[in-house]
Structure formats: C-alpha cells, structure tokens
Amino acid sequence: MLPVIFVVILSLSYTIAMPAPPQTQDTISQSDRQYAEEFLDKFYLMREKSRDMFTEKIKSMQRFFGMRVTGTLDKATMSMMKTPRCGMPDVAEFRQFPGRPRWTKTQLTYRILNYTPDLPQQVVDQSIQMAFKVWSDVTPLKFTKVSSQADINILFGARVHGDRSAFDGPSGVLAHAFGPGPAIGGDAHFDEDERWTNTNAGFNLFLVAAHEFGHSLGLDHSSDPRALMFPNYRFVNTRNYRLPQDDVNGIQSIYGRKK
C-alpha cells in the first residue's frame, strides 16, 4: 500500500510544480484581440485584417521593441501595447508629408494656443521652453514664443480636438505631433484627459513635450529604449536633462551640429 501512496503524492507534487502554460492568441480575450488590431492599424499600418497579416505585424512590433519575436499575441506583447505612449506610428513609412520633411530655416516660432488647468501657466511655459531647448542645445535651431501666427502650434485637447487623430481618454495615447510642413505641420497636441505635471507623478509635461517636438522637427520613433524618441513613456530625472546620444545623432543628421 505504501508504494501506491508514494506514487500518488509524487504525482500530485509534480502536478503542482508544473508551470502554467504561456498565454497565446487562443487564450486572449476578444476585447484584447480587438485592442491589438486597432493598435497595429494605428502604429504599424495593418490595413489588411487577415490572420497572416496580423501575425506579421505582431512580429514587426515585437522586433521594434526588442521582444522575443513569435508573432503571437501573448501577455507580454499585450502589456507593451497598453503602455502609455506617443500617438505617432512606429514605422517610418507613415508621414503627414512625403519624403523626410525638415524645416528650411533655423529660426522657428511656437505658440501655445491654450493651457492645461493641471499646472500654473508659468510652469507650462517653462516646461515647453525647456523642451525646445533640448533640441536647440545640439543644433543651429532657435525657438521663439509668439502670440500670433507660428510655425509650431501647441494645443491641449481631449478626444476629438480638430484633427483626424482623436485622443482616447486617460492613459493610452498621451500626445502626438506632425512633421515639418504647412498648415498642421509641426503642430503638437497634448491629451487633456491626462494629468500633466512637472514631477514623476502623472505624466511629466517636459518629457512628453520634448519627445513630441522631436516629431515637429522631423524625427521618427527610435527603437532604442534609452532614447527620448522611444515611443513609450518613461519618467527619467529631468534635472540637468541631457539629450541621449541616439537622439543627438538623429537630429544632427537633419540640421547639423550647433555652431
């Protein structure tokens, strides 16, 4: 009888120790599947809804973020998709204007069309000024705040706010900006449904603005997680902030070094 008891206990112990199976496309909820399709359409241009295209776009996204490339919509991939981020695509093929747009002048103006109630106006002004300075410190570009027509218009808005890219409420997409060009070109929009701060709470306006102004100047997203132009939000110490080398290389390839 003892050997039988031993076998049962051993079998039970083995069963308890077995790891849970990894989450696969078959175990993802329908709502998560729909979320993933919308994410891939927005950030990886998945215009076709076939299974093969879905798998290929998942692979592209996993490759961009340095994840294990499986083509499977697993828990880690869903978690990455749901990280607060910039609203611009991760693939360079998407641009508001064709080619690699750049400003043909070095003296640029910006206008703050309205202010978020989350911060005093003086703090918003300072955060925006510091965000532009990140780029002017390493290029010949200079930025001047004006109260009338400007090259770069800055807007705080929620949901539908005057362009074709409606915001999605708290978290999710934090902001977006358009590359250099006429009309909406260069403009940067910030989601008013977020809580904007100048600390590590909520979302730091300086860090998000500095990222968006990179787009305003012609930069795409970087797959380097240390770069300012990495699409996902990550708080870093803003005291004496210095632009990471990946971003310096990118912006100087467009405008050259500071003289």
C-alpha angles and dihedrals in degrees: 000000000000095000089054092052090048092052092049092049092046091049092049092049091050091050093051092048095052111108120239114261115261118262111260137181088271092059097044114106120247091246091054090048090053090046089052093050091051091046093051092045091052101041104023102030098243097177094161118065098206122130092242092052091048090053093047093050091048087054091049091051093046090048092050093052094044093247128144104283108231105134086231123127096229132161095271092051092048090049091053091049091053096051112115108260152150117294096229120101123262094224119083093217089080116080134147088229128030125258121013104315120211137167112260092209132057099214106079131177130210134193129199103218095191140351134242113240088221093083138029111265090244091057092049090050091049093047092050093046091050091048092056091045090061087068100035090054091068103031139046089255121121126192127206126187114229135177098220136042111351142177092235121036118197119207136179110206142148132228108328104019109161106291134073094264110076117196120244105224128256116002117351107080111020102182144332138206137194128233123252115296145098127308108359091008112124094011120137124207126194125201109245090201088073123084106245118205143161092229137060091277120095109347120328108235095206094055095045092044093049089053093048093048087057086064090044087059095047106269124138126210119289124221090213105106090208093057124100087227093059102121099231122080117249125167117230130173106281097196108113089352115195124197111251116248094248089060093044090054092048098049094042090053086063104036106014129233126318110269 
